[in-house]
């Protein structure tokens, strides 16, 4: 009977920390995030040569719009979303190089596991005081960023 209790205590002592780790909000470090929730880029200046029936349609580009870098490059360095997005034609689709993990800063530059693309730079959000857990999430003075949470331990 005593050996069963010792085995049970050992199993609980090994599994309980794992359960606590994965129940915390910082577990979002391993989840895939999208760069824009609504799926549209609102251009800072409407495209003058884009054929459109309305001004609204000329000032909006859908996320992932098809483009051709040689012949029909509609998203070559276009600023959008009040300067928070910078669109470039990466392969054959418009991408925000300021927030896309697969095209961070320039087309084809991928961020590593645990990193997010914050303003065109790959940042380890688990330990960055200025980008703790997500981009532009600053920790209060004196608090460290650990595991994507300010003042974790």
C-alpha positions as CSV (number, residue, x, y, z in Angstrom):
1,X,0.0,0.0,0.0
2,X,2.8,2.4,0.8
3,X,4.6,1.8,-2.5
4,X,1.4,2.6,-4.4
5,X,1.1,5.9,-2.6
6,X,4.7,6.7,-3.3
7,X,4.3,5.9,-7.0
8,X,1.1,8.0,-7.1
9,X,2.9,10.9,-5.4
10,X,5.8,10.6,-7.9
11,X,3.4,10.7,-10.9
12,X,1.5,13.7,-9.5
13,X,4.8,15.6,-8.8
14,X,5.8,15.1,-12.4
15,X,2.6,15.9,-14.1
16,X,1.3,18.7,-12.0
17,X,4.0,21.2,-13.1
18,X,3.2,20.4,-16.8
19,X,-0.5,21.0,-16.3
20,X,0.3,24.3,-14.6
21,X,2.6,25.4,-17.4
22,X,0.2,24.6,-20.2
23,X,-2.8,26.3,-18.4
24,X,-1.0,29.6,-18.3
25,X,-1.6,32.4,-20.8
26,X,2.1,32.3,-21.9
27,X,1.4,29.0,-23.6
28,X,0.3,31.1,-26.6
29,X,3.9,31.3,-27.5
30,X,3.4,28.0,-29.4
31,X,0.2,28.9,-31.2
32,X,0.0,30.4,-34.7
33,X,-1.2,34.0,-34.8
34,X,-2.5,35.8,-37.8
35,X,-1.1,39.2,-38.7
36,X,-4.5,40.9,-39.4
37,X,-7.8,39.7,-37.9
38,X,-10.1,41.4,-40.4
39,X,-8.2,40.3,-43.5
40,X,-7.9,43.7,-45.2
41,X,-5.3,46.3,-45.5
42,X,-6.5,49.9,-45.5
43,X,-4.1,51.9,-47.6
44,X,-2.7,55.1,-46.3
45,X,-2.9,56.6,-49.8
46,X,-5.3,55.2,-52.4
47,X,-3.7,53.7,-55.5
48,X,-4.2,56.1,-58.4
49,X,-4.0,53.4,-61.2
50,X,-6.1,50.7,-59.6
51,X,-9.3,50.2,-61.6
52,X,-12.2,50.5,-59.3
53,X,-15.8,51.7,-59.2
54,X,-15.4,53.4,-55.8
55,X,-12.8,55.2,-53.8
56,X,-13.3,52.7,-50.9
57,X,-12.3,49.7,-53.1
58,X,-9.3,51.7,-54.4
59,X,-8.1,52.2,-50.8
60,X,-8.4,48.6,-49.6
61,X,-6.3,45.5,-50.5
62,X,-7.4,42.1,-49.3
63,X,-4.9,40.1,-47.3
64,X,-3.1,37.7,-49.6
65,X,-4.1,39.5,-52.8
66,X,-2.5,38.0,-55.9
67,X,0.3,40.1,-57.4
68,X,3.0,39.7,-60.0
69,X,6.3,41.3,-59.0
70,X,7.2,42.0,-62.7
71,X,4.0,42.9,-64.5
72,X,1.2,43.7,-62.0
73,X,2.9,44.7,-58.7
74,X,0.1,46.5,-56.8
75,X,1.7,46.2,-53.4
76,X,5.3,47.3,-53.9
77,X,6.2,49.2,-50.7
78,X,2.7,50.4,-50.1
79,X,2.0,51.8,-46.5
80,X,-1.2,50.7,-44.9
81,X,-3.2,50.7,-41.6
82,X,-1.9,54.1,-40.5
83,X,1.8,53.1,-41.1
84,X,1.6,49.8,-39.1
85,X,1.8,47.7,-42.3
86,X,4.1,47.8,-45.2
87,X,3.0,45.7,-48.2
88,X,5.4,44.0,-50.6
89,X,4.7,41.4,-53.3
90,X,6.4,38.2,-51.9
91,X,6.4,35.5,-54.5
92,X,2.8,36.1,-55.9
93,X,0.9,37.5,-52.8
94,X,0.8,40.8,-51.0
95,X,2.4,40.5,-47.6
96,X,2.9,42.8,-44.6
97,X,6.7,42.7,-44.0
98,X,6.3,44.5,-40.7
99,X,4.2,41.7,-39.1
100,X,4.4,38.5,-41.2
101,X,6.5,35.7,-39.6
102,X,7.4,34.2,-43.0
103,X,8.4,37.6,-44.5
104,X,9.8,39.6,-41.6
105,X,11.5,42.8,-42.8
106,X,11.8,41.4,-46.3
107,X,10.3,38.7,-48.4
108,X,11.4,35.2,-47.4
109,X,13.0,36.1,-44.0
110,X,11.3,33.7,-41.6
111,X,11.2,34.1,-37.8
112,X,12.3,31.1,-35.6
113,X,10.1,29.2,-33.3
114,X,9.0,31.3,-30.4
115,X,9.6,34.6,-32.3
116,X,7.1,37.1,-33.7
117,X,7.7,39.7,-36.4
118,X,7.4,43.0,-34.5
119,X,7.9,46.1,-36.8
120,X,9.9,44.1,-39.3
121,X,12.3,42.4,-36.8
122,X,12.1,38.9,-35.4
123,X,11.8,39.2,-31.6
124,X,11.9,36.4,-29.0
125,X,8.7,37.3,-27.2
126,X,9.4,35.0,-24.3
127,X,12.1,37.2,-22.9
128,X,11.8,40.6,-24.5
129,X,11.0,43.4,-22.0
130,X,9.6,45.6,-24.8
131,X,7.6,42.8,-26.5
132,X,6.6,40.4,-23.7
133,X,4.3,37.7,-25.0
134,X,3.2,39.8,-28.0
135,X,4.5,42.8,-29.9
136,X,4.5,46.2,-28.1
137,X,3.7,44.7,-24.7
138,X,6.1,46.5,-22.4
139,X,6.8,45.3,-18.9
140,X,6.7,47.8,-16.0
141,X,10.0,49.2,-14.9
142,X,11.8,46.6,-12.7
143,X,9.9,43.6,-14.0
144,X,11.5,41.0,-16.2
145,X,9.8,39.2,-19.0
146,X,10.0,35.5,-18.5
147,X,8.1,32.9,-20.5
148,X,6.1,35.7,-22.2
149,X,4.8,37.1,-18.9
150,X,5.9,40.2,-17.1
151,X,7.2,39.4,-13.6
152,X,6.5,35.7,-14.0
153,X,8.4,34.4,-11.0
